[in-house]
């Protein structure tokens, strides 16, 4: 798992690794109105109006990755 990389390193990984996934955790409002990278997997971490952490965030990510790849493998 990669925890902290530069934008340039992320771009390179997304271009060269078929298993690389860009996870966009911004709110739905930010995702649609500010814009988003093509192909990004959008799973909000917090949503208005209370901006509380999504209780099932990890499960949503796990499920989305499993559906995207067909097999979770070592993704989480």
Secondary structure, DSSP 8 states (H G I E B T S, - for coil): ------HHHHHHHHHH-TT---EE-S-HHHHHHT---TT-EE--SB-TTT--B-TTHHHHHHHHHHHHHS--TT--
